[in-house]
Amino acid sequence: MKIFKAIKGVQAQTQANWWLAFETNLQVMPVINKVDLPTAQPEVIKQQLKDTFDYPKEDITLVSHFIGETIIDMLVTYIVPDLGQNGPWHQKSLAGHCK
């Protein structure tokens, strides 16, 4: 899962980490956080993600504690059911690649 702040968008380190995940064949789930902030621009960030990484806008999830959809909810909904031996999330992590 890659989390983007709704006020900052795609930055250089985001692109570097995305390419690291891509090159190691990791599945990346785009999530935009803090969409409830007054300065949030989730639609602008969605467009950046589409333009930069070719994500369909409908595949980008918006989360915020205040709208009732949190990052923990995302983990439980999308990753926990897929932790079986053959699931794409099984034993895959960027932790061993990042310094």
C-alpha positions as CSV (number, residue, x, y, z in Angstrom):
1,M,0.0,0.0,0.0
2,K,1.3,3.4,-0.9
3,I,-0.2,6.3,1.1
4,F,-0.3,9.8,-0.4
5,K,-1.3,12.9,1.6
6,A,-4.2,14.7,0.0
7,I,-2.3,18.0,0.3
8,K,1.1,17.0,-1.1
9,G,0.6,14.6,-3.9
10,V,3.2,12.8,-5.9
11,Q,6.7,13.7,-4.8
12,A,10.2,12.5,-5.9
13,Q,10.5,9.9,-3.1
14,T,7.1,8.6,-4.0
15,Q,8.2,7.9,-7.5
16,A,11.4,6.3,-6.3
17,N,9.6,4.0,-3.9
18,W,7.0,3.1,-6.5
19,W,9.7,2.1,-9.0
20,L,11.3,0.0,-6.3
21,A,8.1,-1.8,-5.6
22,F,7.4,-2.2,-9.4
23,E,10.9,-3.7,-10.0
24,T,10.5,-6.2,-7.2
25,N,7.0,-7.2,-8.5
26,L,5.1,-5.9,-5.5
27,Q,1.5,-5.0,-5.8
28,V,0.9,-1.3,-5.0
29,M,-2.4,-0.1,-3.7
30,P,-2.8,3.7,-4.0
31,V,-4.4,5.4,-1.0
32,I,-5.0,9.1,-0.4
33,N,-5.0,10.0,3.2
34,K,-6.3,13.1,5.1
35,V,-8.9,13.9,2.5
36,D,-11.0,15.8,5.2
37,L,-8.5,18.6,5.6
38,P,-9.6,22.0,4.3
39,T,-6.5,22.2,1.9
40,A,-7.0,18.6,0.7
41,Q,-7.2,18.2,-3.1
42,P,-8.0,14.5,-3.6
43,E,-9.2,14.9,-7.2
44,V,-5.9,16.7,-8.1
45,I,-3.9,13.9,-6.4
46,K,-6.0,11.3,-8.2
47,Q,-5.2,12.9,-11.5
48,Q,-1.5,13.0,-10.6
49,L,-1.5,9.3,-9.8
50,K,-3.3,8.6,-13.0
51,D,-0.8,10.6,-15.0
52,T,2.3,9.4,-13.2
53,F,1.5,5.7,-12.5
54,D,-1.4,5.1,-14.8
55,Y,-3.8,4.2,-12.0
56,P,-7.5,4.3,-12.9
57,K,-9.1,6.9,-10.7
58,E,-11.7,4.3,-9.5
59,D,-8.9,2.2,-8.1
60,I,-7.6,4.9,-5.8
61,T,-9.0,4.8,-2.3
62,L,-9.7,7.9,-0.1
63,V,-9.2,7.5,3.6
64,S,-9.6,9.7,6.7
65,H,-10.5,9.0,10.3
66,F,-13.2,11.7,10.0
67,I,-15.0,10.1,7.1
68,G,-15.0,6.7,8.7
69,E,-12.6,4.9,6.3
70,T,-9.1,4.6,7.9
71,I,-5.9,3.0,6.9
72,I,-6.5,0.2,9.4
73,D,-9.9,-0.5,7.6
74,M,-8.0,-0.7,4.3
75,L,-5.6,-3.3,5.8
76,V,-8.4,-5.4,7.2
77,T,-10.5,-5.2,4.1
78,Y,-7.9,-5.7,1.3
79,I,-4.8,-7.3,2.8
80,V,-5.8,-9.6,5.6
81,P,-8.1,-11.9,3.5
82,D,-5.2,-12.2,1.0
83,L,-2.5,-13.4,3.4
84,G,-2.8,-17.0,2.3
85,Q,0.2,-18.8,0.7
86,N,-0.8,-17.9,-2.8
87,G,-1.9,-14.4,-2.3
88,P,0.1,-11.5,-3.8
89,W,0.7,-10.0,-0.3
90,H,2.2,-13.2,1.1
91,Q,5.7,-12.5,2.6
92,K,6.2,-9.4,0.4
93,S,7.5,-6.3,1.9
94,L,9.6,-3.3,1.0
95,A,11.2,-3.3,4.5
96,G,14.1,-5.5,3.4
97,H,14.8,-3.1,0.4
98,C,14.6,0.3,2.2
99,K,17.5,1.7,4.2
